[in-house]
Amino acid sequence: MKTLLLALLTTFVCIQTNAQDKWISLFDGKTTNGWHTYGKDAVGEAWQVVDGALTLNPIAKAGFQVKGGGDIVSNESYNDFHLQLEWKISKNGNSGIIFFVQDEPKKYNYIWYTGPEMQVLDNDGHADAKIIKHRAGNLYDLVAGVEGATKPVGDWNLVDIINEKGILTLKLNGITTVTTTLGDASWADLIKNSKFSKGESPDFGKVFSGHIGLQDHGNQVSFRNIRIQKL
């Protein structure tokens, strides 16, 4: 009996260890290694590592973004994946987590022309929160999410974005806010009825592989514990 219990325990530990080994860190908590500003070779100086978090410092504006900032994207691209991270937004702040980003700045002016976004927002302070499908945890301008999952400004919010076999799931603080199917007729209708139906983003939502992006929307935002599993 002891031998059997020991074998079962060993198997369980191995399974747990293998599950943990699948996680790939996208942020080491010390540097911006593994990321670059869209259209550039490195990350701009406005993106800084502060207290173990990748933080956009809005020291000076450059249009709707930050001087020395810009959207940043992971060096690697991913197909089916489970992305997990934490975000903290400033008062009245706006940002986003964009995925399936096509890293082709000569073809697309902005990363959101290419990939869907999970909204990061101060729901209580930013005007965008008044628009359905633009609130934190939503699939931005495509699917309105379940309400009540967002923590107050100043608190960390845990995100899980899972893309597996054509099913996209968004979770915020353990609550599933959005589930949708990619690439079918209903997906095409979502895009048709969104701002992404315009000519500036003709390939939006058509490619289900790409880079992970963190958005510069001109406000202070922090990200930490950024990791991913390939599924």
Secondary structure, DSSP 8 states (H G I E B T S, - for coil): -HHHHHHHHHHHHHHHHHHHHTEEES--SS--TTEEETTSSS--TTEEEETTEEEE--SSEETTEETT---EEEEEEESSEEEEEEEEE-TT-EEEEEEEE---TTT-SSGGGTS-EEEEE-TTT-GGGGSTT-STTSBTTTB---SS----TTS-EEEEEEEETTEEEEEETTEEEEEEESSSHHHHHHHHTSGGGSTT-TTTTS---EEEEE---SS-EEEEEEEEEE-
